[in-house]
Amino acid sequence: MLTSIRQFSLLCAAITLGACQPAALPKGQYLQLNPGAGDKAFSLQFDQDRLSGFTGCNRAMGSFSVDKGELVVSQLAGTMMACSEQAMAREQAFMQFLQNKPALSVEDKVLVLRKDDIEYRFSAETQQQNSR
């Protein structure tokens, strides 16, 4: 009986520790799925601990990590091109979203970022898409 309790305890500890492992983020480039009508798709590129991408009007760059299933972005900066008011407001909202630790998951090969009632979905870009 004592052996069974020890085995059960070890199994529970292994499951608990496994659940604490950081979510693995696929490296590479991702393009937003289904941007709004007339909106340019956001793009994100993850490379080691660096994040960069297109935020609708400008390019952004910073550092990132994944902690407990959340995308943690720090030192986010961007270029300062002028665009339409609508594009700039959309871009600002997206950059704020990235800095608010959205939940990160991969569902059916789609990168999903979610916080409260806001969700962005991205597909991995292929070499063919990059050469356009």
C-alpha positions as CSV (number, residue, x, y, z in Angstrom):
1,M,0.0,0.0,0.0
2,L,2.8,2.4,0.9
3,T,4.5,1.7,-2.5
4,S,1.2,2.5,-4.3
5,I,1.0,5.8,-2.5
6,R,4.6,6.7,-3.3
7,Q,4.0,5.8,-7.0
8,F,0.8,7.9,-7.1
9,S,2.6,10.8,-5.4
10,L,5.5,10.6,-8.0
11,L,3.0,10.5,-10.8
12,C,1.1,13.6,-9.5
13,A,4.4,15.5,-9.1
14,A,5.4,14.6,-12.6
15,I,2.1,15.8,-14.0
16,T,2.3,19.0,-12.0
17,L,5.8,19.8,-13.1
18,G,5.0,19.0,-16.7
19,A,2.1,21.4,-16.6
20,C,4.5,24.2,-15.4
21,Q,6.7,23.9,-18.5
22,P,6.5,27.0,-20.7
23,A,4.5,26.8,-23.9
24,A,6.8,26.2,-26.8
25,L,6.4,28.8,-29.4
26,P,7.0,27.8,-33.0
27,K,9.7,30.0,-34.4
28,G,9.3,31.8,-37.7
29,Q,7.0,34.2,-39.4
30,Y,3.2,34.4,-39.0
31,L,0.6,36.3,-41.0
32,Q,-2.7,37.4,-39.6
33,L,-5.7,35.5,-40.8
34,N,-8.8,37.4,-41.8
35,P,-7.9,41.1,-41.2
36,G,-10.8,43.4,-41.4
37,A,-12.0,44.7,-44.8
38,G,-9.5,47.2,-46.1
39,D,-7.0,46.5,-43.3
40,K,-3.5,45.3,-43.9
41,A,-2.6,42.0,-42.2
42,F,-0.4,42.1,-39.2
43,S,2.7,39.9,-39.3
44,L,4.8,38.6,-36.4
45,Q,8.3,37.0,-36.5
46,F,9.7,35.1,-33.6
47,D,13.4,34.5,-33.5
48,Q,15.0,33.2,-30.3
49,D,13.9,35.9,-27.8
50,R,13.3,38.6,-30.3
51,L,9.9,39.6,-31.8
52,S,9.4,41.8,-34.9
53,G,6.6,42.4,-37.3
54,F,4.3,44.6,-39.3
55,T,1.6,46.3,-37.2
56,G,-0.6,47.7,-39.9
57,C,1.3,50.8,-40.7
58,N,4.8,50.5,-39.1
59,R,7.3,47.8,-38.1
60,A,7.6,46.8,-34.5
61,M,10.4,45.0,-32.6
62,G,11.1,43.9,-29.1
63,S,11.8,41.0,-26.8
64,F,9.5,38.2,-25.9
65,S,9.2,35.1,-23.7
66,V,6.4,32.7,-23.0
67,D,5.4,32.4,-19.3
68,K,2.6,30.1,-18.1
69,G,1.0,30.1,-21.6
70,E,1.2,33.9,-22.0
71,L,3.1,35.9,-24.5
72,V,5.3,38.4,-22.5
73,V,6.5,41.2,-24.7
74,S,9.0,43.8,-23.4
75,Q,10.8,46.7,-24.9
76,L,8.4,47.0,-27.8
77,A,9.3,49.8,-30.1
78,G,8.3,50.8,-33.6
79,T,9.0,52.9,-36.6
80,M,7.0,56.1,-36.8
81,M,5.5,56.4,-40.3
82,A,2.3,58.4,-40.6
83,C,-0.8,56.5,-41.8
84,S,-4.5,57.1,-41.8
85,E,-6.2,57.7,-38.4
86,Q,-8.0,54.3,-38.7
87,A,-4.7,52.4,-39.4
88,M,-2.9,54.2,-36.6
89,A,-5.7,53.5,-34.1
90,R,-5.8,49.8,-35.1
91,E,-2.0,49.6,-34.8
92,Q,-1.9,51.2,-31.4
93,A,-4.6,48.8,-30.1
94,F,-2.6,45.8,-31.4
95,M,0.6,47.0,-29.9
96,Q,-1.1,47.5,-26.5
97,F,-2.7,44.1,-26.9
98,L,0.7,42.5,-27.4
99,Q,2.0,44.2,-24.2
100,N,-0.9,42.9,-22.1
101,K,0.3,39.3,-21.9
102,P,-2.2,37.6,-24.2
103,A,-2.7,33.8,-23.9
104,L,-0.8,32.0,-26.6
105,S,-1.8,28.7,-28.1
106,V,-1.4,26.8,-31.3
107,E,-4.6,25.3,-32.7
108,D,-4.6,23.3,-35.9
109,K,-1.3,24.9,-37.0
110,V,-2.7,28.4,-36.3
111,L,-1.1,30.6,-33.8
112,V,-3.8,32.2,-31.6
113,L,-3.3,35.2,-29.3
114,R,-6.2,35.8,-27.0
115,K,-6.9,38.3,-24.1
116,D,-10.4,38.9,-22.7
117,D,-12.7,39.1,-25.7
118,I,-10.0,39.9,-28.3
119,E,-8.4,37.3,-30.4
120,Y,-5.9,37.3,-33.3
121,R,-5.2,34.3,-35.4
122,F,-2.0,33.9,-37.5
123,S,-0.8,31.2,-39.9
124,A,2.8,30.3,-40.5
125,E,4.1,31.9,-43.6
126,T,5.7,29.7,-46.2
127,Q,8.7,30.5,-48.4
128,Q,6.3,30.9,-51.4
129,Q,4.3,33.6,-49.5
130,N,7.5,35.4,-48.5
131,S,8.7,35.7,-52.1
132,R,5.6,37.7,-53.2
